[in-house]
Structures are given as structure tokens and as C-alpha cells.
Amino acid sequence: MNLMLHSVSSPRIEKRDSVSKDYCEEGKYNLILANPPFKGTLNKENISDRLKGITNTAKSELLFVGLFIEMLKLGGKGISAYKEDYGGY
């Protein structure tokens, strides 16, 4: 619906697992706006070694923080929604 409201008629939409070993978008973006999944744990064997180097966890919310760091260009900015009772790490 949002794409139609903004007259985006041919969006490039790809279905991929962004924390898997097959995904690499390193240093590509100046700005990332995201609402990642808050709960969940992944099989560590399927997680990208690059992400394990940033945050060695299987918790999805922390993996996405690592993914944003990897995807941003030097000086880029990332904004992400997180649940209210996050508690921090």
C-alpha cells in the first residue's frame, strides 16, 4: 500500500535471509531505517561469519544491529525500532 501511495510502480523486492552466509551488502548504504524481528534465535551454523565477528550471538535483535553496522558506509546512520522493554545488553 505504501509503495502505491508513493507511486512506486516497479519496486525491487528480493526475498533473502539477511543474516545467512549467502548475504553480503557490506558498506553499501548511507542510511538504514529498520524494524527488525525482536524475538528469535537462529541456528549459529547458518549465521554469516562476518556477523559473528561483529556480534557472536544467535539472538536476532543483536544480529540485526551487527548487520546494520556491516551494511552502512563509513559515516552512515542507522535507525531501528526496538521493543520498549528491551533492557539493553
C-alpha positions as CSV (number, residue, x, y, z in Angstrom):
1,M,0.0,0.0,0.0
2,N,2.8,2.4,0.9
3,L,4.5,1.8,-2.4
4,M,1.3,2.7,-4.3
5,L,0.8,5.8,-2.3
6,H,4.3,7.0,-3.2
7,S,3.9,6.0,-6.9
8,V,6.5,3.3,-6.8
9,S,5.3,1.1,-9.7
10,S,8.2,-1.3,-10.1
11,P,9.9,-1.8,-6.7
12,R,12.9,-4.2,-6.5
13,I,11.9,-6.6,-3.8
14,E,14.0,-9.7,-3.1
15,K,13.3,-12.4,-0.5
16,R,16.6,-13.3,1.2
17,D,17.9,-14.3,4.6
18,S,19.9,-11.2,5.6
19,V,21.9,-12.9,8.4
20,S,22.8,-16.0,6.4
21,K,26.2,-16.8,4.9
22,D,24.9,-16.1,1.4
23,Y,24.1,-12.5,2.1
24,C,26.6,-9.6,1.7
25,E,25.7,-5.9,1.4
26,E,28.9,-4.6,3.1
27,G,29.4,-0.8,3.1
28,K,26.6,-0.2,0.6
29,Y,24.2,2.2,2.4
30,N,24.3,5.8,3.8
31,L,21.1,5.3,5.8
32,I,19.2,2.3,7.2
33,L,15.7,2.5,8.7
34,A,14.5,-0.8,10.1
35,N,12.1,-2.6,12.3
36,P,13.8,-6.0,12.8
37,P,12.3,-9.0,14.5
38,F,12.6,-8.8,18.3
39,K,12.4,-12.4,19.3
40,G,14.0,-15.4,18.0
41,T,17.2,-17.3,17.9
42,L,18.9,-18.7,14.8
43,N,21.0,-21.8,14.2
44,K,24.6,-20.5,14.7
45,E,25.8,-22.7,11.8
46,N,23.6,-20.7,9.3
47,I,24.8,-17.2,10.5
48,S,27.3,-15.3,8.5
49,D,30.9,-15.5,9.8
50,R,31.2,-11.7,9.1
51,L,28.3,-11.1,11.5
52,K,29.7,-13.5,14.1
53,G,32.8,-11.3,14.1
54,I,30.7,-8.3,15.0
55,T,28.4,-9.9,17.5
56,N,28.8,-13.5,18.4
57,T,25.2,-14.4,19.2
58,A,22.2,-16.2,17.8
59,K,19.7,-13.6,19.1
60,S,18.0,-12.0,16.1
61,E,17.8,-8.4,17.6
62,L,21.5,-8.3,18.1
63,L,22.4,-9.9,14.8
64,F,20.4,-7.1,13.1
65,V,22.4,-4.4,14.9
66,G,25.6,-6.2,13.6
67,L,24.0,-6.4,10.1
68,F,23.3,-2.6,10.1
69,I,27.0,-1.9,11.1
70,E,28.2,-4.1,8.3
71,M,25.8,-2.6,5.7
72,L,26.5,1.1,6.4
73,K,29.1,3.1,4.6
74,L,31.7,4.8,6.8
75,G,29.8,7.7,8.4
76,G,26.4,6.2,7.6
77,K,23.5,6.3,10.0
78,G,21.2,3.6,11.2
79,I,17.8,4.0,12.9
80,S,16.0,1.0,14.3
81,A,12.8,0.4,16.2
82,Y,13.2,-1.7,19.3
83,K,10.7,-3.0,21.8
84,E,10.1,-0.9,24.9
85,D,11.2,-3.4,27.4
86,Y,14.5,-4.1,25.6
87,G,16.6,-3.9,28.8
88,G,19.9,-3.5,26.9
89,Y,22.9,-5.7,26.7
